[in-house]
């Protein structure tokens, strides 16, 4: 199933997509897609519904982030060997883990803020997933049973803040609007093979990133198991899994985002994001 949230910022309604590609209002069933409802009971309830009896929501509505208020926004760095190479860094022997502040989350097509003191804003198309039940110290073979669904993440990164200002990466990853997610949260039954999805990102119509999840150093199930050894994961937590090559920092000469630039992101089965960089 595909789940999404529709409406103005702060007033989104939970919705799903029926077989006729209509957006159906789920607010009579659940309040929102948030930690309290992002579980497998919710999926089962919706699967048992006659969606044709639910109100249709106009497709003209804004699409919000596909989840609301996750407890954690965890990210994996340098998870594609060719991306590690373009940045001049060694391929990691274990996952590089950092956090993005949940306050950076925004809708998939919302504007991205470019503040006056930002010099090196960069793009990163990534596969994200959302946890669907309590996850602590699990084995890799059990990981898939803990994943509620998958989505596109743009792990926007201000490289000066991330690298040159020292300390942890979180500084360059967490500004407001640096975490567009969605448009959809897609359950695994709609994805034939999570380890063979094409990813792409364009800036102003020019292809910048091309990749496939088969090139990930650490796959999704390994990441879930690995993280669960160091922290418990709760329903609604979102994890993003790293980016393929083609980021602005890795180009010669380097290229960074400027006001007016348009980004288009796509991942097989997960839809598209289109957002504009706006000076703020």
ZIMOBEL-V65425 format. One line per field, one symbol per residue. phi: phi as a letter, one per 30 degrees, with the letter a starting at -180 (. if undefined). psi: psi as a letter, one per 20 degrees, with the letter a starting at -180 (. if undefined). A space follows every 10 residues. Layout:
BEGIN
phi->???
psi->???
END
This chain:
BEGIN
phi->.ccabbkdei bdcdbbcddc iddcdcddcb dadbedcdbd ddededdddc dddcddcddd ddcdedbchd dbbcbcchcb dddedddicd dddbedcbcc dedddbddcd dcdcddcccb dbcadbdcbb dcaebbhcde dcdedccdab adbcdebcdd ddcddiidde ddcbdeidbd bjdcccdddc ceadcbcdba bcbhicdcbb abddcddcde dddedddddc adccejdcbc cjbddjdddd dbddbbdbej dccbcbbeic jbcbbcdbdb
psi->qpqrpprrpi kqqqrrpaij kqoppjiigq grnrhiimri hgggghhiqn hiiqqppqii qqpaqirplq hqnqqpqljp hhggghijqq pqhqppprqp phiiprqhjq qppoqhjphm prqopqpqqp qirpoplrqh iighijpgaq rppomppohg hgghjabqhh hiijqpjjmp qahqopqhij ogohjmppqq pqokippgpp rpiijpgorg hggggghihh qqpqpipppq jrqrrjqhhi qorqprqrpi qpppqqppii bqqoqqppp.
END
